[in-house]
Amino acid sequence: MLEAIKALSSIQDDAACTSAVSDVLRRWPDLGAELRQLREDRVNALRAELLTWAEIAAIIGEVTPERAQQIGKGLSGAQRKKNAAAKEKAAAEQAGE
């Protein structure tokens, strides 16, 4: 990633650099999704190799084993927030009954 940014910044022509960076930024949401899917696939491959969630978390870096497991299930931060909100709403509705 850093090498890609460095390559973009090394484009001498201002118009060409602006165009190239703009293209990357337009495609960023899709690229992010592709990267998340690649990571999820590899996490699941590591799990299939019988690594523990703690070992996988250490490989990912700066995440808990629980987060590593969520990554393996394909849960993004946004999805976790939606799930938590839905759980809170259900609990509030149940308490109000």
N, CA, C and O atoms as a GROMACS GRO file, in nm:
protein
  388
    1MET      N    1   0.083  -0.118   0.000
    1MET     CA    2   0.000   0.000   0.000
    1MET      C    3   0.088   0.125   0.000
    1MET      O    4   0.067   0.217  -0.079
    2LEU      N    5   0.185   0.126   0.090
    2LEU     CA    6   0.273   0.243   0.096
    2LEU      C    7   0.354   0.258  -0.032
    2LEU      O    8   0.381   0.369  -0.077
    3GLU      N    9   0.391   0.145  -0.091
    3GLU     CA   10   0.463   0.150  -0.218
    3GLU      C   11   0.374   0.206  -0.329
    3GLU      O   12   0.421   0.279  -0.416
    4ALA      N   13   0.246   0.173  -0.325
    4ALA     CA   14   0.153   0.225  -0.425
    4ALA      C   15   0.139   0.377  -0.410
    4ALA      O   16   0.137   0.449  -0.509
    5ILE      N   17   0.130   0.424  -0.286
    5ILE     CA   18   0.120   0.569  -0.263
    5ILE      C   19   0.247   0.638  -0.309
    5ILE      O   20   0.243   0.745  -0.369
    6LYS      N   21   0.360   0.577  -0.280
    6LYS     CA   22   0.488   0.634  -0.323
    6LYS      C   23   0.495   0.640  -0.475
    6LYS      O   24   0.544   0.738  -0.532
    7ALA      N   25   0.445   0.535  -0.541
    7ALA     CA   26   0.446   0.534  -0.688
    7ALA      C   27   0.356   0.645  -0.743
    7ALA      O   28   0.392   0.712  -0.840
    8LEU      N   29   0.241   0.664  -0.680
    8LEU     CA   30   0.153   0.772  -0.724
    8LEU      C   31   0.220   0.908  -0.707
    8LEU      O   32   0.212   0.994  -0.795
    9SER      N   33   0.285   0.927  -0.593
    9SER     CA   34   0.348   1.057  -0.568
    9SER      C   35   0.467   1.083  -0.658
    9SER      O   36   0.510   1.198  -0.674
   10SER      N   37   0.522   0.977  -0.716
   10SER     CA   38   0.638   0.995  -0.804
   10SER      C   39   0.598   1.031  -0.948
   10SER      O   40   0.685   1.059  -1.030
   11ILE      N   41   0.468   1.032  -0.978
   11ILE     CA   42   0.423   1.073  -1.111
   11ILE      C   43   0.454   1.221  -1.127
   11ILE      O   44   0.405   1.304  -1.050
   12GLN      N   45   0.535   1.254  -1.224
   12GLN     CA   46   0.583   1.391  -1.241
   12GLN      C   47   0.476   1.486  -1.293
   12GLN      O   48   0.468   1.601  -1.249
   13ASP      N   49   0.394   1.440  -1.384
   13ASP     CA   50   0.292   1.525  -1.444
   13ASP      C   51   0.177   1.545  -1.345
   13ASP      O   52   0.113   1.449  -1.303
   14ASP      N   53   0.152   1.671  -1.308
   14ASP     CA   54   0.049   1.700  -1.208
   14ASP      C   55  -0.089   1.650  -1.250
   14ASP      O   56  -0.162   1.595  -1.168
   15ALA      N   57  -0.124   1.670  -1.376
   15ALA     CA   58  -0.255   1.626  -1.424
   15ALA      C   59  -0.266   1.474  -1.419
   15ALA      O   60  -0.369   1.420  -1.378
   16ALA      N   61  -0.162   1.404  -1.460
   16ALA     CA   62  -0.164   1.258  -1.460
   16ALA      C   63  -0.170   1.205  -1.317
   16ALA      O   64  -0.241   1.108  -1.290
   17CYS      N   65  -0.098   1.268  -1.226
   17CYS     CA   66  -0.099   1.227  -1.085
   17CYS      C   67  -0.238   1.250  -1.026
   17CYS      O   68  -0.293   1.163  -0.959
   18THR      N   69  -0.294   1.367  -1.052
   18THR     CA   70  -0.428   1.398  -1.001
   18THR      C   71  -0.529   1.297  -1.052
   18THR      O   72  -0.614   1.250  -0.976
   19SER      N   73  -0.522   1.264  -1.179
   19SER     CA   74  -0.614   1.169  -1.239
   19SER      C   75  -0.598   1.030  -1.177
   19SER      O   76  -0.697   0.964  -1.145
   20ALA      N   77  -0.474   0.986  -1.161
   20ALA     CA   78  -0.447   0.854  -1.105
   20ALA      C   79  -0.494   0.843  -0.960
   20ALA      O   80  -0.556   0.744  -0.922
   21VAL      N   81  -0.465   0.944  -0.881
   21VAL     CA   82  -0.508   0.944  -0.740
   21VAL      C   83  -0.661   0.949  -0.732
   21VAL      O   84  -0.720   0.880  -0.649
   22SER      N   85  -0.723   1.028  -0.816
   22SER     CA   86  -0.869   1.037  -0.817
   22SER      C   87  -0.932   0.903  -0.852
   22SER      O   88  -1.034   0.865  -0.795
   23ASP      N   89  -0.872   0.831  -0.947
   23ASP     CA   90  -0.922   0.699  -0.983
   23ASP      C   91  -0.914   0.603  -0.865
   23ASP      O   92  -1.009   0.529  -0.839
   24VAL      N   93  -0.803   0.605  -0.795
   24VAL     CA   94  -0.788   0.518  -0.677
   24VAL      C   95  -0.893   0.554  -0.572
   24VAL      O   96  -0.956   0.465  -0.515
   25LEU      N   97  -0.911   0.682  -0.546
   25LEU     CA   98  -1.009   0.724  -0.446
   25LEU      C   99  -1.152   0.686  -0.485
   25LEU      O  100  -1.232   0.648  -0.399
   26ARG      N  101  -1.184   0.695  -0.613
   26ARG     CA  102  -1.318   0.653  -0.659
   26ARG      C  103  -1.339   0.504  -0.638
   26ARG      O  104  -1.449   0.461  -0.604
   27ARG      N  105  -1.235   0.425  -0.656
   27ARG     CA  106  -1.245   0.280  -0.645
   27ARG      C  107  -1.222   0.230  -0.503
   27ARG      O  108  -1.239   0.111  -0.477
   28TRP      N  109  -1.185   0.318  -0.411
   28TRP     CA  110  -1.147   0.278  -0.275
   28TRP      C  111  -1.252   0.192  -0.204
   28TRP      O  112  -1.214   0.091  -0.145
   29PRO      N  113  -1.381   0.227  -0.206
   29PRO     CA  114  -1.478   0.141  -0.137
   29PRO      C  115  -1.473  -0.004  -0.187
   29PRO      O  116  -1.478  -0.097  -0.107
   30ASP      N  117  -1.462  -0.022  -0.318
   30ASP     CA  118  -1.454  -0.157  -0.372
   30ASP      C  119  -1.323  -0.225  -0.334
   30ASP      O  120  -1.321  -0.345  -0.304
   31LEU      N  121  -1.215  -0.149  -0.335
   31LEU     CA  122  -1.086  -0.206  -0.299
   31LEU      C  123  -1.084  -0.248  -0.152
   31LEU      O  124  -1.028  -0.351  -0.117
   32GLY      N  125  -1.146  -0.167  -0.068
   32GLY     CA  126  -1.155  -0.202   0.073
   32GLY      C  127  -1.230  -0.332   0.093
   32GLY      O  128  -1.190  -0.416   0.173
   33ALA      N  129  -1.340  -0.348   0.020
   33ALA     CA  130  -1.418  -0.471   0.030
   33ALA      C  131  -1.337  -0.591  -0.017
   33ALA      O  132  -1.342  -0.698   0.043
   34GLU      N  133  -1.261  -0.574  -0.125
   34GLU     CA  134  -1.177  -0.682  -0.175
   34GLU      C  135  -1.069  -0.720  -0.073
   34GLU      O  136  -1.041  -0.838  -0.051
   35LEU      N  137  -1.010  -0.619  -0.010
   35LEU     CA  138  -0.907  -0.647   0.092
   35LEU      C  139  -0.967  -0.718   0.212
   35LEU      O  140  -0.906  -0.811   0.265
   36ARG      N  141  -1.086  -0.676   0.256
   36ARG     CA  142  -1.151  -0.743   0.369
   36ARG      C  143  -1.182  -0.888   0.336
   36ARG      O  144  -1.165  -0.976   0.421
   37GLN      N  145  -1.228  -0.915   0.212
   37GLN     CA  146  -1.258  -1.052   0.172
   37GLN      C  147  -1.132  -1.136   0.167
   37GLN      O  148  -1.132  -1.252   0.210
   38LEU      N  149  -1.023  -1.079   0.114
   38LEU     CA  150  -0.896  -1.151   0.110
   38LEU      C  151  -0.850  -1.186   0.250
   38LEU      O  152  -0.806  -1.298   0.275
   39ARG      N  153  -0.860  -1.090   0.342
   39ARG     CA  154  -0.819  -1.115   0.481
   39ARG      C  155  -0.906  -1.223   0.543
   39ARG      O  156  -0.855  -1.313   0.609
   40GLU      N  157  -1.037  -1.214   0.523
   40GLU     CA  158  -1.128  -1.315   0.578
   40GLU      C  159  -1.092  -1.455   0.526
   40GLU      O  160  -1.086  -1.550   0.603
   41ASP      N  161  -1.068  -1.466   0.396
   41ASP     CA  162  -1.031  -1.595   0.337
   41ASP      C  163  -0.903  -1.650   0.399
   41ASP      O  164  -0.895  -1.769   0.429
   42ARG      N  165  -0.804  -1.564   0.417
   42ARG     CA  166  -0.676  -1.609   0.472
   42ARG      C  167  -0.688  -1.644   0.619
   42ARG      O  168  -0.624  -1.738   0.666
   43VAL      N  169  -0.769  -1.568   0.694
   43VAL     CA  170  -0.792  -1.600   0.835
   43VAL      C  171  -0.855  -1.738   0.845
   43VAL      O  172  -0.817  -1.819   0.930
   44ASN      N  173  -0.952  -1.765   0.759
   44ASN     CA  174  -1.017  -1.897   0.761
   44ASN      C  175  -0.921  -2.007   0.719
   44ASN      O  176  -0.930  -2.120   0.769
   45ALA      N  177  -0.829  -1.977   0.629
   45ALA     CA  178  -0.727  -2.076   0.591
   45ALA      C  179  -0.635  -2.105   0.710
   45ALA      O  180  -0.598  -2.220   0.733
   46LEU      N  181  -0.598  -2.001   0.784
   46LEU     CA  182  -0.516  -2.022   0.903
   46LEU      C  183  -0.590  -2.105   1.007
   46LEU      O  184  -0.532  -2.192   1.072
   47ARG      N  185  -0.718  -2.078   1.022
   47ARG     CA  186  -0.799  -2.154   1.118
   47ARG      C  187  -0.807  -2.300   1.075
   47ARG      O  188  -0.805  -2.390   1.159
   48ALA      N  189  -0.818  -2.324   0.944
   48ALA     CA  190  -0.821  -2.461   0.891
   48ALA      C  191  -0.690  -2.534   0.917
   48ALA      O  192  -0.685  -2.657   0.924
   49GLU      N  193  -0.582  -2.456   0.932
   49GLU     CA  194  -0.451  -2.513   0.966
   49GLU      C  195  -0.438  -2.536   1.116
   49GLU      O  196  -0.331  -2.568   1.166
   50LEU      N  197  -0.550  -2.519   1.187
   50LEU     CA  198  -0.563  -2.544   1.332
   50LEU      C  199  -0.492  -2.442   1.419
   50LEU      O  200  -0.456  -2.472   1.533
   51LEU      N  201  -0.471  -2.319   1.367
   51LEU     CA  202  -0.420  -2.214   1.453
   51LEU      C  203  -0.534  -2.168   1.544
   51LEU      O  204  -0.651  -2.172   1.505
   52THR      N  205  -0.500  -2.125   1.663
   52THR     CA  206  -0.600  -2.075   1.756
   52THR      C  207  -0.636  -1.931   1.718
   52THR      O  208  -0.564  -1.866   1.642
   53TRP      N  209  -0.749  -1.884   1.772
   53TRP     CA  210  -0.786  -1.746   1.746
   53TRP      C  211  -0.683  -1.650   1.804
   53TRP      O  212  -0.660  -1.544   1.747
   54ALA      N  213  -0.622  -1.686   1.916
   54ALA     CA  214  -0.517  -1.601   1.975
   54ALA      C  215  -0.396  -1.593   1.881
   54ALA      O  216  -0.338  -1.486   1.863
   55GLU      N  217  -0.359  -1.705   1.822
   55GLU     CA  218  -0.246  -1.705   1.728
   55GLU      C  219  -0.279  -1.621   1.604
   55GLU      O  220  -0.194  -1.546   1.554
   56ILE      N  221  -0.401  -1.634   1.555
   56ILE     CA  222  -0.442  -1.556   1.438
   56ILE      C  223  -0.448  -1.408   1.472
   56ILE      O  224  -0.408  -1.324   1.391
   57ALA      N  225  -0.496  -1.375   1.592
   57ALA     CA  226  -0.500  -1.235   1.635
   57ALA      C  227  -0.359  -1.176   1.638
   57ALA      O  228  -0.339  -1.060   1.601
   58ALA      N  229  -0.263  -1.254   1.683
   58ALA     CA  230  -0.124  -1.206   1.688
   58ALA      C  231  -0.071  -1.181   1.546
   58ALA      O  232   0.005  -1.087   1.524
   59ILE      N  233  -0.112  -1.265   1.452
   59ILE     CA  234  -0.070  -1.245   1.313
   59ILE      C  235  -0.133  -1.119   1.256
   59ILE      O  236  -0.066  -1.041   1.189
   60ILE      N  237  -0.261  -1.098   1.283
   60ILE     CA  238  -0.330  -0.978   1.234
   60ILE      C  239  -0.268  -0.854   1.297
   60ILE      O  240  -0.242  -0.755   1.230
   61GLY      N  241  -0.246  -0.862   1.427
   61GLY     CA  242  -0.186  -0.749   1.498
   61GLY      C  243  -0.290  -0.654   1.553
   61GLY      O  244  -0.381  -0.612   1.482
   62GLU      N  245  -0.275  -0.620   1.679
   62GLU     CA  246  -0.358  -0.520   1.747
   62GLU      C  247  -0.507  -0.552   1.746
   62GLU      O  248  -0.590  -0.462   1.745
   63VAL      N  249  -0.542  -0.682   1.748
   63VAL     CA  250  -0.682  -0.722   1.763
   63VAL      C  251  -0.688  -0.832   1.868
   63VAL      O  252  -0.589  -0.899   1.896
   64THR      N  253  -0.805  -0.848   1.926
   64THR     CA  254  -0.828  -0.954   2.024
   64THR      C  255  -0.859  -1.085   1.950
   64THR      O  256  -0.893  -1.083   1.832
   65PRO      N  257  -0.848  -1.197   2.019
   65PRO     CA  258  -0.890  -1.324   1.957
   65PRO      C  259  -1.038  -1.320   1.916
   65PRO      O  260  -1.075  -1.379   1.814
   66GLU      N  261  -1.120  -1.250   1.993
   66GLU     CA  262  -1.262  -1.238   1.957
   66GLU      C  263  -1.278  -1.162   1.825
   66GLU      O  264  -1.360  -1.200   1.741
   67ARG      N  265  -1.201  -1.056   1.807
   67ARG     CA  266  -1.208  -0.980   1.682
   67ARG      C  267  -1.158  -1.065   1.566
   67ARG      O  268  -1.213  -1.058   1.456
   68ALA      N  269  -1.053  -1.144   1.589
   68ALA     CA  270  -1.002  -1.233   1.484
   68ALA      C  271  -1.112  -1.329   1.440
   68ALA      O  272  -1.128  -1.355   1.320
   69GLN      N  273  -1.187  -1.381   1.535
   69GLN     CA  274  -1.297  -1.472   1.503
   69GLN      C  275  -1.406  -1.398   1.423
   69GLN      O  276  -1.462  -1.454   1.328
   70GLN      N  277  -1.435  -1.274   1.461
   70GLN     CA  278  -1.533  -1.195   1.386
   70GLN      C  279  -1.487  -1.171   1.243
   70GLN      O  280  -1.567  -1.175   1.150
   71ILE      N  281  -1.358  -1.146   1.226
   71ILE     CA  282  -1.302  -1.127   1.092
   71ILE      C  283  -1.322  -1.254   1.010
   71ILE      O  284  -1.358  -1.249   0.893
   72GLY      N  285  -1.298  -1.369   1.073
   72GLY     CA  286  -1.318  -1.496   1.005
   72GLY      C  287  -1.462  -1.518   0.963
   72GLY      O  288  -1.489  -1.589   0.866
   73LYS      N  289  -1.556  -1.458   1.037
   73LYS     CA  290  -1.698  -1.468   1.003
   73LYS      C  291  -1.742  -1.360   0.905
   73LYS      O  292  -1.856  -1.360   0.859
   74GLY      N  293  -1.652  -1.268   0.873
   74GLY     CA  294  -1.685  -1.162   0.779
   74GLY      C  295  -1.758  -1.045   0.840
   74GLY      O  296  -1.822  -0.968   0.768
   75LEU      N  297  -1.750  -1.030   0.972
   75LEU     CA  298  -1.819  -0.920   1.039
   75LEU      C  299  -1.729  -0.796   1.040
   75LEU      O  300  -1.621  -0.797   1.099
   76SER      N  301  -1.776  -0.692   0.976
   76SER     CA  302  -1.702  -0.566   0.976
   76SER      C  303  -1.741  -0.485   1.098
   76SER      O  304  -1.833  -0.522   1.171
   77GLY      N  305  -1.672  -0.377   1.121
   77GLY     CA  306  -1.706  -0.289   1.232
   77GLY      C  307  -1.848  -0.238   1.220
   77GLY      O  308  -1.920  -0.230   1.320
   78ALA      N  309  -1.890  -0.204   1.099
   78ALA     CA  310  -2.026  -0.155   1.076
   78ALA      C  311  -2.128  -0.264   1.107
   78ALA      O  312  -2.232  -0.236   1.167
   79GLN      N  313  -2.099  -0.387   1.066
   79GLN     CA  314  -2.193  -0.496   1.091
   79GLN      C  315  -2.203  -0.525   1.240
   79GLN      O  316  -2.311  -0.553   1.291
   80ARG      N  317  -2.089  -0.519   1.312
   80ARG     CA  318  -2.092  -0.542   1.456
   80ARG      C  319  -2.178  -0.436   1.525
   80ARG      O  320  -2.253  -0.468   1.617
   81LYS      N  321  -2.168  -0.310   1.480
   81LYS     CA  322  -2.248  -0.203   1.538
   81LYS      C  323  -2.397  -0.226   1.511
   81LYS      O  324  -2.480  -0.205   1.599
   82LYS      N  325  -2.430  -0.268   1.389
   82LYS     CA  326  -2.570  -0.296   1.356
   82LYS      C  327  -2.623  -0.410   1.443
   82LYS      O  328  -2.735  -0.402   1.493
   83ASN      N  329  -2.543  -0.514   1.460
   83ASN     CA  330  -2.585  -0.628   1.543
   83ASN      C  331  -2.607  -0.585   1.688
   83ASN      O  332  -2.704  -0.626   1.751
   84ALA      N  333  -2.517  -0.501   1.740
   84ALA     CA  334  -2.528  -0.455   1.878
   84ALA      C  335  -2.652  -0.368   1.895
   84ALA      O  336  -2.724  -0.379   1.994
   85ALA      N  337  -2.677  -0.281   1.797
   85ALA     CA  338  -2.795  -0.194   1.804
   85ALA      C  339  -2.923  -0.277   1.799
   85ALA      O  340  -3.018  -0.250   1.872
   86ALA      N  341  -2.925  -0.377   1.712
   86ALA     CA  342  -3.043  -0.463   1.702
   86ALA      C  343  -3.065  -0.540   1.831
   86ALA      O  344  -3.179  -0.559   1.874
   87LYS      N  345  -2.957  -0.585   1.892
   87LYS     CA  346  -2.966  -0.658   2.019
   87LYS      C  347  -3.020  -0.567   2.129
   87LYS      O  348  -3.106  -0.608   2.207
   88GLU      N  349  -2.970  -0.444   2.136
   88GLU     CA  350  -3.018  -0.348   2.235
   88GLU      C  351  -3.166  -0.315   2.213
   88GLU      O  352  -3.242  -0.305   2.309
   89LYS      N  353  -3.205  -0.298   2.087
   89LYS     CA  354  -3.344  -0.267   2.056
   89LYS      C  355  -3.435  -0.383   2.098
   89LYS      O  356  -3.542  -0.360   2.155
   90ALA      N  357  -3.393  -0.505   2.069
   90ALA     CA  358  -3.473  -0.623   2.105
   90ALA      C  359  -3.487  -0.634   2.257
   90ALA      O  360  -3.593  -0.667   2.309
   91ALA      N  361  -3.376  -0.606   2.328
   91ALA     CA  362  -3.380  -0.612   2.474
   91ALA      C  363  -3.473  -0.505   2.531
   91ALA      O  364  -3.547  -0.530   2.626
   92ALA      N  365  -3.469  -0.386   2.472
   92ALA     CA  366  -3.556  -0.277   2.518
   92ALA      C  367  -3.702  -0.309   2.491
   92ALA      O  368  -3.788  -0.282   2.575
   93GLU      N  369  -3.730  -0.367   2.375
   93GLU     CA  370  -3.867  -0.405   2.342
   93GLU      C  371  -3.917  -0.514   2.435
   93GLU      O  372  -4.033  -0.514   2.477
   94GLN      N  373  -3.829  -0.608   2.466
   94GLN     CA  374  -3.866  -0.719   2.554
   94GLN      C  375  -3.890  -0.667   2.696
   94GLN      O  376  -3.981  -0.714   2.765
   95ALA      N  377  -3.808  -0.572   2.740
   95ALA     CA  378  -3.824  -0.516   2.875
   95ALA      C  379  -3.953  -0.435   2.884
   95ALA      O  380  -4.012  -0.425   2.992
   96GLY      N  381  -3.996  -0.377   2.773
   96GLY     CA  382  -4.118  -0.296   2.771
   96GLY      C  383  -4.245  -0.377   2.765
   96GLY      O  384  -4.354  -0.323   2.784
   97GLU      N  385  -4.234  -0.504   2.740
   97GLU     CA  386  -4.355  -0.589   2.729
   97GLU      C  387  -4.418  -0.616   2.862
   97GLU      O  388  -4.519  -0.685   2.869
   0.00000   0.00000   0.00000
